[in-house]
Amino acid sequence: MHQFVVDFAILLTAALAAVLVAVRLHLSPTVGYLLAGIIAGPGAWGLVGQSASMVLLAELGIAVLMFFIGLEFSWSRLMAERRSVFGFGGAQVALTATLAGALLQLWAGLDLLASLIIGGALAMSSTAIVHKHLIEREESATRFGIASTGALVLQDVAALALLGALAVLAGPGGHAGEGAGVSQLVVGFAALAAVALLARPTLGRLLALAARTRSNEVFLITALAILLAAALGAEKVGLSLPLGAFVVGVILAESDFRHQLEEEIRPFRDLLLGIFFITTGMSLDLGATLSQPLVVLAGAIAIVLGKFVLVWLIALAQGQAPRDRVRSALLLAHCGELSLLLLGQATIGGALPVAWGQPLLSMVALSMILGAVIVHFSPYLTAMLARSAGEEVDHTGEADSRRATSGLTRHVILVGCGTKGRTLAQALEASGTPYVAIERDYECFKRARSEGLNVIFGDGQRKALIEAAGLDRASALVLFVRRPEAAARLLHDIGRDESRGCAIIASCRDSSSVEALLAAGATYVFPESLAASLALAREAMRAAGMAEAEVDACIRTLRQTWIPAEGLLEHTPVRI
């Protein structure tokens, strides 16, 4: 136990240094974890050796990751984006797995099923790297963003089946032939699905009981117990820990506790997933890799180029715009964390010979490092590679935006239709004021649409979509700001135009963003924290018996005191 603590401390120190370097270089922290494991592991400096405890923690990390993927797995979203998921994503996984599997069977002489599983592993891309990039650049609602996300969703689902198949191959049935292995896999999935359906009401009641205690500790322990029980149950029926965690995540995604589960378990996911990447790096034999560096480098480049060309051809067949298909191909050209997991499991289980497993793991790890760089610079690379396509940029939602605002003048454009956006939209609806709302979150979009609101699905923080909504004819543009820097970037893109006659109103969380938003071109800025405090103060003064005129004067004074530079002046617009 003492040695485990020492090893763990060494790995955490190495991970901290490597992740700091990766973040400074604008790379994914995943790259830092991998490098820390490679350098500190037995294949390089040998500071830390592999241990059963570390491997168990890594497997729990993947189980928690798959639990989170299950929580984000929405059947309604899957159906809404079925063309991207089943068309684009399905073709990408199937073709990559088939071609890579055929090459492996030809060169390595692997069994057909094992070849397809390894080919499927190479088809995976990094959800952590791509999803984070799209969110940070506010591009998840673009055509290439939706296509890439759809492919990642399909990859996650395919990885579950591959994990189950590897569990079967590694077990007693793995030596009974491919037919018996497939039968065992089908029986295992059927048993897991049946147990999940029967347990669904019980899980909801357990979480409700834990929530009623009003104790975060009780809720967290209950959630972790459910996760571990499902993971162990899947292992008992011949599948894998991550598969059981994914299934219970899908079940709980439909409950009222989805967001609380994400917040409570997120720290465990980040820590355990980091350990998984570190142990993966430790499993790489740096000596063997350096003994044939050209082979590993050539293999990694071949993976990236091969996946780029394949994704580009699929996007072309689907009719994506030139820039969109280049961007999609750049985002998905590398391998991901599930590739490392599948190849590691295949090597441990004997489906992949060690002589092939080590070089492939090194190639995949290197492709992730290259992929992190490519994804970061993908906007610039796209501009270079698709220069012949001119300035064509085809963002999703523009046609819907034009149709929704056709014939409207002096209307209000709402960017965001969450809780606050829906409230404002309902007020405008009740008053007869023309408006259109733009929402990028599909669940919020569906809820607003079900309430009869005039809402379209798209990324409202893109200039082209705002202009398509009739910005030049609008009376007001209302921004519900989550990330002030993104809103400021949009306002800079739109630019100040006094002749346009459109007031730009921004609602931000606190007063720290007021100056930046006003400088970027906002006409009015409403900090939610200040507005809520003033509203409470107003009601408290009224309850104390203060006259309405005195209440108004006091609130005005407080507002000018807290933000004097933007206080209420009778001859200027209200900015707070």
N, C-alpha and C positions, 0 to 999 in steps of 0.2 A: 504493500500500500504506500509506504514511504517513497519508494522508487517511482511509483505512478505519479505521486504529487510532484516530485522533482521534474519528471519528464513533461508533465502538463505545464509546469511553470516555464520550462525552457521553450516549449512550443508556443505558448502565449506570447512570450517576449519576442520570439522570432516572427510570429504573425503580426504583432504590433508594428515592428520595424518595416516588414515587407508591405503591409497594407498602407502605412503612411507614405511609403515611396510610390505605391501604385496610385493612390488618390492624388498625390501631387502631380503625377504624370497623366491625370485624367483617365485612368484605367479603372476597370472594375475591381473591387476588393477581392473578388474571386481569384484574380491573377496573383495578388499578394499572398493569399492563403496557400495556393499551389506552390509558389516559389519558396515560402517558408517551410513547407513540408519536404520539398525536394532538397533544400540546403541542409536542414537540420536532421533529415532522415538518414537511415542506414546506407542509402545509395550515394551519399556525398560526405558530409563531415562526420556522420555517425553519432551526433549528440544524443539522439533519442532512437530507441528501437521500437518496432511494432509490438503492441501488446493487445491481448484479448479485450481488455477494458476500453482501450481507445477505439478499437474496431466496433465494439458495441455502441459506444457513444456516436460514432459516425453513422451507423445504421439507424439509430434513433433520430439523428439529424435529418436523414433522407425521409424517414417516416413523418416527421413533423412538416417537412417541406411538402410532401404529397398531401398531408392533411390540409395545408393552406391552399394548395391547388384545388382540392375538393371544395373548400369553402367558397372559392371564387368561381367554381364551375356552376354555371346557370344554364338550365335547359332552354329557357326562353331566349337567352342571348345566343346560345348555340344555334337555335333554329333561325334567329334573325340574321345570323352571319353564316348560314349553312353553305352558301356558295364559296366563301373564303375558307371555312373549316373543312368541309367535305370535298370541295372541288380543288381549290388551290393547295390546302394542307394535305389532303388525302393523296393527291398526285405527287406532291413533294416527298412524302414519307414512303409511299409505295415504290416509286421509281428509284429513289436513292437506295432503299433497302434491297431492291431487286438487282440493280446494277452492281452495287458494292458486294452483295452476297454472291453474285455470279463470279466476280473477280476473285473473291476469297476462296470459293470452292475450286476454281481453276488453279490458283497458285498454291493454296495451303492444303487442298484436299480434304476440307472439312465436310461433315455431313450437311445435307440440304437444309435441315431445320436450324442447325447451329449457324450455317452461313447466313441465312436470312435474319437470324437474331442479331448477329454481329453487324450485318448490313443495316439493320434497323437502328442499332446503336449509333452508327455513323450518320444516320439521317437526322438525329436530334441536334437542335441548336440551343443556346443558352437563354432560357426564359429570363433569368436574373439580369443578364447584360442587355438584351434587346428591350424588354419591358421597361426597365429603368431608363434607358435612352429615350424611348418614345414618350414616357411620362415627363421627363425633364424638358424635352423640347416641345411639349404640347402637340405631339404629332400622332397620338393614338387614334384620332378620328379621321385621319387622311386615308386615301385609298390604299396606299402602301402600308400604312399603320394597321388598318383593319385586316388586310391580307396577311401581313406578318403575324399579327396576333392570332388570326385564325389558324395559321400553320402551327404556331406554338401550342395552341389548345389541342390540335389533333396529335401533335407529337407527344404531349403529356398523356393523352389517352392511349396512344400506341405503346408508350413506354410501360404502362401498366400491364398490358397483355404480354409484352416481352419479359417483364420481370416475373410474371406468373409462369411463362414457359421456361425460363431459366431455373426457377425453383423446382419445376418438375424434372428437368434434365439433371439437376444436381442431386435429386433424391433417388430412392430405390427404383422408381419407375423410369429413371433416365437411361437405364441399361436394357429396358425391355422393348426398345424399338420406338420409332417415331409415332406409330399409330397408338400404342399404349400411352405414350407421353401426351399426345393431344387429347386422348380420352380423359386422362387424369386431370389435365388442365381444364377441360370443359366441366367436369364434375366439380372441381374445386371452385370455379367461378359460380356455378349454379348454387352450390352450398352457401357461398359467401353472400350471394344476392338474396337467397331465401332468409338467411339469418338477419340481414340488414333490413329487409321489409318487416320482419316480425319485431325487430328491436326499435324501429323508428318511433312509435309512440312512447316507449319506455325512456328513450334517450331524452326526448323533449321534457318529460315529467321530471327526470333527474336534474336537468339543468334548471328547470323552473323552481324545483325545491331548493337547489343550491343558491339561486338568485334571491329567493325570499329571505335567506338568512342575512342578506346585506353585508356579507363578508367576502372580500375579494379572495382571501385565502381558500375558503370553502369552495368557491366557484372554480378557482384555478385547479385545485386538487381533483375536483369532480371531472373537469374537462380532460386533464392529463390521464386520469384513470380510464375514462372512456376511450381515449386515443390508444393507450397501451393495450387495453383489452381487445380492441378491434384488430390491432396489429398482430398480437399474439394469436388471436383466433384465426386470422388468415394464414399464419404460419402453420397452425395445427391442421388445416385442411389442405396443406401442400402448396400454398402460394407463398407470398412474401410479406414482410412487415409493412413496407410502403404501400402495398396494394390495400391492405386492411385499413390503414390510416386514410387513404384517399376515399374509400367507400364511406367511412364514418364522417368525413368532411363533407361529402356530397349530401348526406342525410341532414347534417346540422346546418348546411347552407340555407335550407328552407325554413329554419327556425327563427325565432325573434332574437336569438342570442349570437347571431353570426358576427356582428361587429365587435361585441364584447369578447368573444372567443379570440378573434384576431388580435385585439389589443393585449389580452392577458398572456397569450402564448407566443407572441412575436419575439420577445427577448430570448426564449428558449430556442426558437427556430434559428435566429441569427447566430447564437453561440454554437449550437449543435451542427448547423450546416457548415459553419467555419471549420469545425473539427473534421467534418467529412472531407472537405477540400484539403485540409492539412494531411490527413491520413492517406488520401489519394496521392498527394505529392510524395509522401514517405514511401509509398509502394513503388514509385518509379525508380528504377535502377539507373542512376545518373552515369555510373561507370559504363554500363552496357550501351546507354544512349550515346555517350561521348566516343565509344569505340566505333560507332557507325553514324556519326553526326550527319553526313550527307544523306543517308537513307532516311533518317528521321525528318530532317528538314525538307527533303524532296516529298516525303509522304504527307507532311502537314500542308505544304503548298499545293500538292495534288488534291487533297481533300477540299481545301478552300476554293481552288479554281474549279474543281469538278462540281461542287455544290452551287457555286455562283452561276456557272453555265446552265446547269439543270434548272435551277429556280428561275433564271431569266427566260428560258425556253417555255416553262410552264406559265409564267406571267404573260409572255407573248401570246401563247395559245388562248389565254383567258381574256385577251383584249385590253390589258393594262396599258396606260400611257407610257411612252418611252422612259421618262424620268422615274415614274413609279416602279416599273419593272426593274430598272437598275438599282433603285434604292432597296426594293424588297430583296433582291439577290445579294446585295452587300450586307443586309441585316442578318440573313439566314445562312451565309456561306460557311460559317465555322461550326464546330461541334460544341456540345454543352455539358452541363453537370450530369445530366442523365446518361450521356454517352460514357462518361467516366464510371458512373455507377454500373451500367450494364456490362461494360467491358471488364470491370473489376469482378463482378459477380460471375461472369462467364469464365474468367481465368481461374477463380477460386473453385468453381464447380466442375472444372475440367472440360467444359464445352469448347473452350479456346485454349490451345496449347500455350504453355508459358513462353515458348520460343517466339510465338506470334503475339502473345498478350502484351509483353513488355514494350516492344516497338510500337504497337498500336496505341497503347496508353500514352506513350511519349508523344506520338504524332497528334493524338487528340488534345493533350494538354497544350502542346505548342500551337495547335490551331485555335484554341481558346484565347491564348495570349495574342496571337495575330488578329483574331476576330474582335477582341476588345478594342484594339487600335483601329481596325477597319470600321467598326460601328461608330466609334467616336468621330472619325473623320468622314463618315459616309455622306453628309451633305456636300462637302467639298469634292469628294471623289465622284459623286453623282453629277455635279456640275461639269467636271472634266470629261467623264465617260459619255454623258448624254448631251454634249455640247451641240451635236448635229441636230438635236431635237428642238433647238431654239429655246424659247422661254416658256414653252407649254408646261403648265402646272395644273393638273386636274384634281382639285380637292373635292372630297365628298360633301354633299349637302347643298351645293350652290344652286342646282336646278330646283330642288325643293324650296330653297330660300326665295328664289325669284317667284315661284308659283304662290307661295304663302303670302307674299307681300304685293302681288300683282294688283294694281288699282288702289293701293293704300297710299295716303299722304298724311303727313303730320302724325305718323304712328310712332310707337315706342318699341325699341329693340332691346330685349333682355338677353344678356349673355349669362346663362346659368339658370336652370329651372329646378333647383333643389328646394329645400323647405322654404327659404326666404323668397326665392324666385317664384315659386308657385303661389305664395301668398300675394305678392305684388301682381302676378298675372290674374289672379282671381279678382283683385280689387279693380284692375283695369277692365276686366270682363264685365264686372257688375256696373261700372260707370259708363260703359259703352265706348271706352277709349280704344282705338285700333292699336294692335300690338302684334309682335311675333317674338317667341322665345326660342333660344338656341341652346341645346343641352348635349354634352358629349358623353355623359354617363348613361348607358342604355337603360338601366333600371329606373333612374330618375326620369328619363324620357318616356318610358312606358307608363309610369305612374301619372305623369302630367298629361299624357295623351288620353289615358283612361278617364281623367277628370274633365275631358272636353276642352282642354286648353289648346291654343294655337301654338304648337311647339314643333320644331323640326330637330332632327338628329344631325349633329355635326360639331365641329370644333369652332366655337364662337370667338376664340382668341386668334383667329386668322383674318387678316385684312380682306382677302378675296371674298370670304363668306359674309362678312359684315357689309361689304359694299353690295353684294348680291341681294342682301335683305333691304336694300333701298336706303342706305345711309344718307344719300344726298336729299332724300325726301322726308326723312324722319325728324320728329320733334325732339327726341331724346334717345340716348344710348345709355343703358344702365348695365354696369359691370358689377357682378358679385365676385369680389376678388379673393382668391385663395392664396395666390402667389403674386405679391405686388410687382415683382420684377417682370413677370409675364404680362401683366396688365399695362405696365409702363411701356414695355416694348410694343404692344399693340397700339397704344396711344401715340407713340412716336411714329409708327408706320402710317397711322391714319393722318396725323398731322393736324395742326391748328388751321381752321378755315372759318373765320368769323362770318363770312357770307353764307355759310351753309345753314346757320340758324339751328343747329342741333346741339342741345345741351348734353354734356357727357357727365353722367352721375356714377360715382364709384362708391361701393360699400366695402369697407375693409374691416379687419378684425380689431385693430387698435390704432391709436393716433400716430404710431411710429412711421406709418406709410403715407401720411397725409401730404407732407411736403413733396415727396417724390412723385406722387400721383398728380398733384396740382402742377408741378413743374413739367410733367409729361403732357399736360393738356386737358386734364379733367376740369370741368366747370364747378362741380360740387363733389365733396368727399364726405362720406358719413362713416366715421369709425363706429363699429357696432358696440364696442365696449363703452364708449362715451355715450352713445345714444341710449343704451340700456340703463346706464347709471343715471342719466338725466331723467329718463322716464320714471325710474323708481323714485328719484328725488321729488319729481312733480307730484306723484301720487301720495307720497308721504306728507308733503306740505298741504295738499288738499285735505288729507285725513286729519291733519292737525288743526284744520279750520281756517287756513290762510285764504285770503281773497284771491280770485283768479288773476286779477291784474298784478298783485304782489307776487304770485307764483311765477307768472311770465317774466317779470322783471328780474326775479332772483335767478331763474334758469338762464336768462340772457347774460347776466353778470357772471355766473359760473362758467358758461361756455367761453366767454371772452377771457376769463381768468386762466382757464386750462389751456386754451390755444389762442393767445392774444393776437398773433399775427394773422389769423384767419377768423377773427371774431365777427359777429353780426354787425353790419353797418347798413344804415337805412338806404344809402344810395348805391350800394353794390349788391351783387347776387349773394345769396346765402351759400357759404362754402362748407359749413359744418352742420 
